[in-house]
Amino acid sequence: MIERKDFILRLVAEFGAFLRRVFEKKQDDRHGAEVLVDGALEQITGLKLSLFRMLDFQSGLRMIERSRTLSADECIVLAQLLVEKADLAQETDLSMARGYLGLARQRGPVADAELRQLVTGLEAKLG
């Protein structure tokens, strides 16, 4: 549990650099980029990706929050990871990402400055 929490805190703190790595990987190794995103999704949710992807927003949130409550920052990270995953998998359903963006708004202000900048882009993309 502590290892996952440390990873999540590090991911939030370094999310801009992580997204740049994903973007660079997407240019020549889409599969490698997808592996990075999948690993981050599993770490932040604490769920196997195959299970998480089968759940609707409310069910997924309940499963994640059995062990802890997501912060607004973590919700933004999760929304952005889901957008990246959809892009890499060439999917168009962004309802889960919209759900976590909405939850971030409810949970309070986003603490991390880089993540606050992402919110504008997410809002434009997700509507």
N, C-alpha and C positions, 0 to 999 in steps of 0.2 A: 504493500500500500504506500509506504513512504517513497519507494522508488518511483512509482507512477506519479505521485504528487510532485516530487522533485522534477520529473520530466515535464509535467504540465506547466509548472512555474517557469522552468527554463524555456519551454516552447513559447509561452506567452511573452516572456522577456525578449526572445530572439526571433519572434515570428516573422518580422520583415526579412531577416536574413534567410530564414527557412523558405519563405515564398520566393525569394530570388533564386535559391537553389532549385526549387521545383520548376520555376520558369526556365532557367538555363537547361535543366534536364529535358524539359518538354521539347526543346528545339531539336535535339538529336536522339533522345532516348525516352520516348513517351512511357514505355513500360517501367523504366527506372523511376520516372517522376511519379507514376501511379503507385509504385511500391513505397516511395517516401510518404505519399499522402495516406495510403492505406495504413501504414505503420503508425502515423501520427493519429489517425482516427481511432485506431484500436487503443492507443495509449490514453487519449483524452477521454474516451467513453468507458474504458475498462471492459468493453465487450468485444467479442469476435466480430469482425467486420461482416461476415455472412449473416450473423444474427441481427446486428444493428441495421443492416440494409433491408431486412425483411419487415422491420417494425415501422409503424406510423410514428409521427412526431410524439404524440402523447405517450405511447407505449415505450418508445425509446427513452424519453425523458424520465419516465418512472423507473426504468431499469437502471439508468445511470445514477439517478438520485437515491437509489437504495443505499448507496454507500457514502454519498456526499452531495452537497448542493453546488451546482454550477454557478460561478460568478458571472457577471456581465462580460468580463474579458474573455472567459472561457467560452461563453456562448458565441461571441464574435469569432473567435478562433474556429470553433466548430462550424459556424455558418460558412466561413471562408473555405475551410477544408472541404465541406460538402459541395461548394461551388466548383472548386478545383477538381474534385472527384467526378462530378457530372461532366465537366469539360473534357477530362481525360477519357472517360468512358463514353463520350459522345451521347450523353443523356440530356433530356430537356426538362425533366421534372425537378424543379428546385423548391418544392413545397417544404421539405425538411429544413433547408437552409433558411427559408423565409420564417419558419417557426422559431429557429434559434436566434435569428436577428430580432424578431418580435420579443422573445424572452429576454434578450439582452436589454432592450428598451425598458422592460418592466423591472428588471433587477437593479437598475440604477445606472449611474454614470460609468462609462468605461474609463478605467484608471490609466491604462497605458496609452501614451501619446501616439505611438505608431498605429495602434489598434483604432484609435479615434479617427485617424485618417482613412483607415480601411472602411469604416462605417459608411462614409459618403459613397464610396464606390459600390459597396454592397447594396445600399439603398437604391442606387441608380439601376443596378443590375436586377435586383429582386423586386423592385416596385413597391 
